Each structure stands twice: as structure tokens, then as C-alpha cells.
């Protein structure tokens, strides 16, 4: 992730605050599906992609993709990284998402 800046948030509310501080500058959201304090990863992604439809999203979770898919309609094989993973896999997935046009589309659209 050279030439990219990583912004870290403790929960969905803090992520929304950080988003407001960097308007138009955030290209990828990496979020756990389960977040503390009320705003889960799917809701956070929806709120931010409503503001910027070009935002790419990478979901991470200790739950299986099948379980998570019921909570996150935009989940597909190109934007889900199961835990545990190493930093190299994270960098690889973010790189793929940055060059993909399907990272925010529902699985049924990607799999057509």
C-alpha cells in the first residue's frame, strides 16, 4: 500500500467522523463486519457509498462469507477477506479492490 495513507477508526461512529475530515480523499474502506457501538460494517459501508458511489469496500470477518452475506448485500468474492489473514493478503486484496469495478456491487451483479 505504498503511496497510500491508512486512517484507523475504533468504531463506525469514529469512521464517519474521519470520513468527514477527508472529503473525497478516501478510496477504500476496510471494515470488519462486526463493529462495536452500534454501527456495523455493512451499515458503515452503505452510509459511505451513498455519499461516494466510487468508494471501494473490503469486508473482513471471522464469520464465514455465507453467514455475513445475509447482513451485507454488497458482499461478493472480490471484497471479502476471512480472518485470520496476514498483512500480505490484506495488501493484495486492497490492490485488487482498487483496480476492480465490482467491489461495491451485490454478488448477483458480479456473478452474472
C-alpha positions as CSV (number, residue, x, y, z in Angstrom):
1,X,0.0,0.0,0.0
2,X,2.8,2.4,-0.9
3,X,1.7,6.0,-1.5
4,X,-1.5,5.4,0.5
5,X,-2.3,6.7,3.9
6,X,-4.1,4.4,6.4
7,X,-6.7,6.0,8.6
8,X,-7.8,4.0,11.6
9,X,-11.1,4.2,13.5
10,X,-12.1,2.4,16.7
11,X,-15.8,2.0,15.6
12,X,-18.3,3.0,12.9
13,X,-19.0,6.4,14.5
14,X,-15.4,7.4,14.5
15,X,-15.0,6.2,10.9
16,X,-17.8,8.6,9.9
17,X,-16.1,11.4,11.7
18,X,-12.8,10.6,10.0
19,X,-14.6,10.4,6.6
20,X,-15.9,14.0,7.2
21,X,-12.3,15.2,7.8
22,X,-11.1,13.8,4.4
23,X,-13.9,14.6,1.9
24,X,-13.3,13.0,-1.4
25,X,-9.9,11.5,-0.4
26,X,-10.8,8.1,0.9
27,X,-10.7,5.5,-1.9
28,X,-11.1,2.2,0.1
29,X,-12.9,1.3,3.2
30,X,-11.6,-1.8,5.1
31,X,-14.1,-2.7,7.7
32,X,-14.9,-5.6,10.0
33,X,-18.5,-6.7,9.6
34,X,-19.0,-6.7,13.3
35,X,-18.1,-3.3,14.9
36,X,-18.6,-2.0,18.4
37,X,-21.0,0.8,19.4
38,X,-24.0,0.3,17.1
39,X,-22.8,0.9,13.5
40,X,-21.9,-2.4,11.9
41,X,-19.6,-2.7,8.9
42,X,-22.4,-3.2,6.4
43,X,-24.2,-0.1,7.6
44,X,-21.0,1.9,7.6
45,X,-20.3,0.9,4.0
46,X,-23.8,1.8,2.9
47,X,-23.6,5.2,4.6
48,X,-20.3,6.0,2.9
49,X,-21.1,4.5,-0.5
50,X,-24.3,6.6,-0.5
51,X,-22.0,9.7,-0.2
52,X,-19.4,8.4,-2.6
53,X,-20.6,5.6,-5.0
54,X,-17.0,5.1,-6.2
55,X,-15.8,4.1,-2.7
56,X,-14.4,0.5,-2.7
57,X,-15.2,-1.7,0.3
58,X,-13.3,-4.6,1.7
59,X,-15.1,-6.5,4.4
60,X,-13.2,-8.6,6.9
61,X,-14.8,-11.1,9.3
62,X,-14.2,-14.1,11.5
63,X,-17.6,-15.4,10.3
64,X,-18.0,-17.3,7.0
65,X,-18.9,-15.4,3.8
66,X,-22.2,-17.3,3.7
67,X,-23.1,-16.0,7.2
68,X,-22.0,-12.5,6.5
69,X,-23.8,-12.3,3.1
70,X,-27.2,-12.1,4.8
71,X,-26.1,-8.9,6.6
72,X,-24.2,-7.3,3.8
73,X,-25.9,-7.3,0.4
74,X,-22.9,-5.9,-1.4
75,X,-20.6,-8.8,-0.3
76,X,-19.1,-10.8,-3.1
77,X,-16.0,-12.9,-3.7
78,X,-13.9,-9.8,-4.6
79,X,-14.5,-7.8,-1.4
80,X,-14.4,-10.3,1.4
81,X,-11.3,-11.3,3.4
82,X,-11.9,-14.0,6.1
83,X,-9.9,-13.9,9.3
84,X,-7.3,-14.9,10.1
85,X,-5.2,-13.3,7.4
86,X,-1.6,-11.9,7.1
87,X,-0.6,-8.4,6.1
88,X,0.5,-9.5,2.6
89,X,-3.0,-10.9,1.9
90,X,-4.6,-7.6,3.1
91,X,-2.3,-5.6,0.8
92,X,-3.1,-8.0,-2.1
93,X,-6.9,-7.6,-1.6
94,X,-6.7,-3.8,-1.3
95,X,-4.7,-3.7,-4.5
96,X,-7.3,-5.9,-6.3
97,X,-10.2,-3.8,-5.0
98,X,-8.6,-0.6,-6.1
99,X,-8.5,-1.9,-9.7
100,X,-11.8,-3.7,-9.6
101,X,-15.2,-2.3,-10.6
102,X,-17.2,-4.9,-8.7
103,X,-16.0,-4.3,-5.1
104,X,-19.2,-2.5,-4.1
105,X,-21.7,-4.4,-6.3
106,X,-24.1,-7.1,-4.9
107,X,-23.0,-10.7,-5.5
108,X,-25.8,-11.3,-8.0
109,X,-24.4,-8.5,-10.3
110,X,-20.8,-9.7,-10.0
111,X,-21.7,-13.3,-10.7
112,X,-23.8,-12.6,-13.9
